[in-house]
Amino acid sequence: MAYSNKAKEFFDGEIKGIQEAGTFKEERFIESPQAANITVEYPVGTDTKEVLNFCANNYLGLSNHPDVIKAAHDGLESRGYGMSSVRFICGTQDIHDELERKLTEFLGTEATVLFASCMDANAGVFDVVLDKEDAMIADRLVHASIVDGMRLCKAQLYNYKHMNMDHLEEKLKETQDCRFRMIITDGVFSMDGDIAPLDKIVELGGKYDAMVMVDDSHSTGFMGKTGRGTHEHCGVFGKIDIITTTLGKALGGASGGCVSGRKEIVDLCRQRARPYLFSNTVPPVIITAANKVIDLISKTTDRRDKLENNTEYFRTKMTEAGFDIREGVHPIVPIMLYNAKLAQDMARDLYNEGIYVIGFSFPVVAKGQARIRVQISAGHEKEHLDKAIAAFTKVGGNYNILGKGKKEIIEMYGY
Ligand SMILES: *Cc1c(COP(=O)(O)O)cnc(C)c1O
């Protein structure tokens, strides 16, 4: 080992600083498949415990679905384990093309190109489409992977206030002299479950000749009447120039992502997107399983309907129980607690009651906006929801926050 104590002491100090700030992230070992019911070893080294999972992105409950697992086995048998190549050398199988076509159909676009992840899709797409004389106009709360993707692109960067259409329009006026403009947003924002007003965004895009790019990772598969995503939910299906999304959430939750949209942009990504050109092909097992997922959710809306019903039930009951939850219809349900320690303490107590949730605080959310983010799944049965609601009510009662709003909770616990 080559580096000196000077460097070691610096890194140790950084880690200590994170611990002292109370933002050190500990991993818990799950010793079962991902599902509503999981077996967890936490703290690591202690006995395992059966808990109900309320913090996965497993929105449709497909992560451990028998048909999906079977399709993965079939892929392994028929197309092998790895491709040992990028797509354009010898890493493209017929099944990759099949999945790209299916995603195109499902998302209502013209073409699709797969990436190893949505993070990679976002890292590649901006640099392919835009250059120095162009402008990126992004919502201030876009996902970190978009922030990083925009950093890799030479276009000028503008922000608009979160979901503020007047401010977006101002920025569009300000950038009239640029060659191309792109409006950039998450379809659904992951911390709040906020749904971007895509109808208005598309309208502004049309009015000012700006492209519209939407990262729909927290929406593909279940938002909208047939689960196509935020564009369907907002009535602008087929009208988004560029959609990026992930296979790592509702669509089985393994890994993989894509850029889907206008054909010429997708074609250019195949030629120029660096994470596409210089990173390995998504493996066959994931592709055949993802093909099955798209088949399942194209055939019936049962799962997204169940998710919608579960979400409405949970939101209603938790509001009745006296929790301060951010309003909305998304299965991300932020239970607002404002104080970071309170969020951590309640999450720990809930775990002891058999409910696995995580407290989020700065820097993941703004200071004074600490919360427990609950995520509902179609894999949850009513008894699971009832158990969670009962546990929350018991723990919330212990901290005396039921029926209390922001002001009262902050008076009791501070920021
Ligand atoms: C989860 C997420 C990603 C990352 O997706 P991966 O496929 O896991 O890289 C990107 N964007 C948004 C908005 C996300 O929520």
The ligand as an SDF file (V2000), in Angstrom:
LIG
                    3D

 15 15  0  0  0  0  0  0  0  0999 V2000
  -33.3340    5.8240   -9.1530 C   0  0  0  0  0  0  0  0  0  0  0  0
  -33.1800    6.9310  -10.1020 C   0  0  0  0  0  0  0  0  0  0  0  0
  -32.1600    6.9430  -11.0360 C   0  0  0  0  0  0  0  0  0  0  0  0
  -31.0890    5.9010  -11.0700 C   0  0  0  0  0  0  0  0  0  0  0  0
  -31.5300    4.7480  -11.7030 O   0  0  0  0  0  0  0  0  0  0  0  0
  -30.5020    3.5330  -11.8440 P   0  0  0  0  0  0  0  0  0  0  0  0
  -31.0460    2.7470  -12.9980 O   0  0  0  0  0  0  0  0  0  0  0  0
  -30.5220    2.8050  -10.5570 O   0  0  0  0  0  0  0  0  0  0  0  0
  -29.1700    4.1390  -12.1540 O   0  0  0  0  0  0  0  0  0  0  0  0
  -32.1150    7.9780  -11.9460 C   0  0  0  0  0  0  0  0  0  0  0  0
  -33.0260    8.9790  -11.9170 N   0  0  0  0  0  0  0  0  0  0  0  0
  -34.0130    9.0050  -11.0190 C   0  0  0  0  0  0  0  0  0  0  0  0
  -35.0040   10.1210  -11.0310 C   0  0  0  0  0  0  0  0  0  0  0  0
  -34.1320    7.9900  -10.0790 C   0  0  0  0  0  0  0  0  0  0  0  0
  -35.0850    8.0320   -9.1650 O   0  0  0  0  0  0  0  0  0  0  0  0
  1  2  1  0
  2  3  1  0
  2 14  2  0
  3  4  1  0
  3 10  2  0
  4  5  1  0
  5  6  1  0
  6  7  2  0
  6  8  1  0
  6  9  1  0
 10 11  1  0
 11 12  2  0
 12 13  1  0
 12 14  1  0
 14 15  1  0
M  END
$$$$
